[in-house]
Amino acid sequence: MTPFWRQVAIQSTLKRKSKNSDGKPPQSDYQLAKAYREFVITVKRRVRDFFLITAGIFSASFGFKGFLLTNHFIDGGATGISLLISALTKIELYILIICINLPFVILGFKVLGKGFAVTTALAISGLALCVATVEFPNVTNDNLLVAIFGGFFLGAGIGLTIRGGGVIDGTEILAISLSRKRSLSVGDFILIFNIIIFSVASFLLSIEVALYSILTYLSASKTVDFILEGIEEFTGVTIISVHSDEIADMIKNKLGRGLTIYAGKKGFGRRGENPSASEIIFTVVTRLEISRLTGEVEKIDPNAFIVMQSIRDTHGGMVKKRPLK
């Protein structure tokens, strides 16, 4: 039987999510166990998101106050606009962070939903509060170090916050909204937006500051990519071959990787139409294993057709390499 404390923990969830026709919540062990599992998963994700966003807020604040603010460097996006206005008008940065991002939060509510907008609003408010109240030392006045490491800590903050389900820079929300109405991609809109910001900075501040700010932006964007994609850049590999059984065995036993086999009906290729059925193998490897994989496949079938595509992230399955026996 389900323990009493577990029933108490999920009773409210059951009342909200599933009711019988007579209005009474179901009490079976299966439903209690299912609701408890959902409750635990939700709590774990909320706790993880909270720590990620908190770490992102402190990292971005350190990038602001430890590097960029005292040297009047800016970044791209909404944070760049806030830094630029702060450098020109002496308005406190924490006030500008809220004011500049507020329209993006409202837009996020319309485009991406209430949950995302609430998380983003809390993250931006936390960033503004941290910038206003937490003291960070001015690490260095060397322009090159300020540009690189200021961008690094700011990018780490943005990336960690995105990992936590929110943003502290509303530019991407605007880019997503505009990309749905225009033919340009999200990346194209962000690039155009940042070109405008740095052009204005070169006119209002100086060309030298604008150039260093571009270096800050590049450092931040690469750090965001690193945080989101991780150290191991995975590649999805699709292999079509008449020797699919041998190739699948090689992937499992030599590479220690998981795989999925699809049933192919027929196809058309260099040798003309192939009416016979064949099996299609799909596996995920790191970029360091691509050369070995293609080499082993070539040993088995030199005519195998191999397609590769970059994968930004993975979840579930056996992505990590299995220890070989």
N, C-alpha and C positions, 0 to 999 in steps of 0.2 A: 504493500500500500504506500501511497505517497505521504511523506512526512507532513505533519501539521504545519510547520513553518513554511514549507514550500507552497502549500495551498494558500496560506495567508499572503505570501509574496506575490502571487499571480492572480488572486481572486479579482482584483479590479481590472486586470487585463482581459480576463475571460468575460467579465460583464460587458466590457466595451466592444470586444471583437466578435463574440459568437454567442447568440442567444437562440433558444428553441422557440417554437411557435407559441408556447405558452408564456414566453418572456423570462423563463428561468435559465440561468447559465448552466451548461452541461458540466458534469462533475466526474466524467470517466477518467481513469488513470492516463489513458492515451492523450486526451485533450489537455489535462493538467501538465503532463510531461512536455507536450508540444509547446504550450504557452510558456512554460518555465524555460525551455530552450531558447525561444524567441526573446524572452525577457533577459536572459543572460547574455545573448549575443548583442542585443541592443545596448545593455549597460557597458559591456566591454568596448564596443565601438565608440560610445559616447566618452568614456574615460580616455581611450586612446586619442580621439579627436581633440579632447580638451588639452592633453599634454602636448600634442603636436602644435596646436594653435598657440598655446602659451610659450612654447620654445621659439616658435616663429616670431611672436611679438617681441620677445627679449632680443632675439638675434637682429631683427630689423631695427629696433631701437638703438642697439649698440652700433650698428652701421651708420645710423643717422648721427648720433651724438658723439660717438668715438672717432668718426672720420669725416663725414660729409659736411655737417653743419658748420663747423669752425673754419672749414676751408672753402665754403661756398660752392661746392660741387653739387651737381644735380644728377638725377637718374631719369629714365624714361617713364612714361605713363603718368598716372595721377600723382604718384609720389614725386616725380620730377617737377610737375606743375607746382606742387606744394612747396618743394625746396626752392624753386625759382622765385615764387612770390615772396617767400620768407626772406630770401636774400635781398630782394629789392625793396620790400616794405617794412621789414623788421617785425611783421606780425608773427606771433608765436606759431611754431610749426604744428603743435597739437591741434590748434584751432583750425588751421588750414587742412589738415588731414581729414577732419570730420566734414568740413564744408565742401571740399572738392569731391570727396567720395560719396556724399549724400545722394546726389542725383544718380550715381551708378548703382547704389543700393536699391533705390526705388525702381530703376530699370531692371535690376536683377530680380526683384519681386515679380515683375510682369513677365520676364523672359524665362527665368529658371525656377520660379516657385517660391513659396513662403519660407520653407525650411532653409534653403540656401541664403535667402535674403536675411533671415534672422541670424544665422551663423556669421555671415559676412559683417553685419552691423555690429555684432558683439566683438568680432575680431578687430575691426577698425576702431571701435571705442576703446578696446584694450590697448591697442597700439598708441592711440592718442594719450591715454592715461599713463602709460609707461613712459612715453616721451616727456610728459609734463612733470612726472613725480620722481622718476628714477634717475640718479646721477651716474653718468659714465665718464671715465677719464678720456681726455683727448690723447689718443694713442701716438699720433705722429703728425708732423706738418709737411712731410715729404709728399709732393704731389703724386708721384707714381704709386707709392704705397697707399695713399689715401684712395686713389681711383680703383686700384685692384682689390684691396681688402675691404674698403667701404662697399664696393659692389658685391663682394663675396658674402659678407654678412647680411646685406640687404636681400640678396638673391636667396640665401639660405632661409631667411625669414619668410619670404614670399612662397618658396617651395614647400616649407613645412606647413604653412597655413593652408595651401592648396591640398596637401596630403590630409589635413584635418577637415576638409570639406568646405572651406571658405576662401576668401581672398582679402588681402589688405591693400590691393591696388585694383581699382574698379575699371581700368582700361579694357581688360579682357572681356568684361561683361558687355561693354559698348561694342567691341569688335565682334562678339558673337551675335549681337542683335543686328548689326549692320550687315554681317556676312549672310544672314538669312534673307536679306532684301536685295543684295547686290551679288555680282559674280565673283568678287574678290574674296580671298580666304581670310580667316581670322589673323593669320600671320601677316598678310599684306596690309590689313588695316592698322595693326599695331606698328608696323614699320613706318607707314605714312604718318601716323600720329606722332611717333618719336622723332621723325625727320623735322616735323614742324616745331616740336619743342626745342630741339637742339639748334635749329636755325634762329629761333627767337633768343635763345640763350647766348648765341654768338654775337647777336646784335646788342642785347641789353647788358650782358656781362663782359665777355671778351672771347675772342676766338680760341685762345689758349684754354680757358675754362671749359668752353664747349667741347673741345677735343678731348680733354681729360674726362669730361662727363660722358662722352661716347665710350671711352674705355671703361668707365664705371658701369655703364649699361651693358656692355659686352660681358664683363665679369659677372654681373648679376644674372644675366640671361643664361650663361653657361652653368652657373651654380644652380639655378632653377631646374635646368635640364638634368643635371646630375642628381639632385634631390628626388625628382619625379621618376627618372628612369633607372637610377641606381648605378652601381659600379659595373655590373654585368649587363651588357646590352644584348638582349636576346634576339635571335633571328628565327623566324618560322621557315621551315624547309619542307617543300612538297616534292615527293619523288614518285615518278611514274615509270615502272619498269616491269618487264615480264618475269624478272627474278625477284619479285617483291618479298618472297618468303626469306631468301638469303639476306636481303638487305635489312629486313626487319630484325632478323636474328643478330646481324652485325651491330645494329643500333642498340639493341638490348644488352648484348653480352660484351661488346668491345667498347662502346661509348658509355654504357650505363645510363642511357636516356630512355624516357618514356616515349610512346608513339601512339598514333591512332591510324587505323587502316580503313579507308573508304572503298566501297565497291564501285568501280568504274564500268560503264556500259560499253562505250565504244568511243573512238576519237579519230582525228585526222592530223597527220604530222608529216615529217620529211619523207617518209616512205609511203605516203599515200594514206588511204583510209584503212583503219584497223577495226574490223567489225567484231573482234573477239573481246570479251570482258577482261578487265585487268584490275588489279588492286592498286590503290593510291595510298601512299604512306605520307603522313604528316608528323613532323617532330619539331621540337624547339631546342635549339642549342645556343651556346654563347658564341660570340664572334671569333673567339680563339679556337673553337672547335670546327669551324666551317671548313678549313683546309683539310683537316683530317677526315671529316665526314665525306667530302666530295672525292677525296683520294680513295677511300675505302669503297665507295659506291662505284667508282670507275674500275676498280679491280674486279668487281662482281659483274657489272654491266656497263661497258663503255658507251652504250647508246641510251642510257637512262636519261630521262628528261627531268631536270631539277629546277625548281622555282624557289626563290628566296625573297622574303619580305621582312622589313624591320618590325619589331614588336615593341610598343612603348611600355607595356606592363603586362603582368600575368597574375592570375589568381587561381588557386586550386590546382589539381593535377600533380604530376610528378615533374616539376620544372627543375628542381635541384638534382644534381647528378647522384645517381644511386651507386653506393659502394660496390665495386665489382668483386665477385668471388674468386 
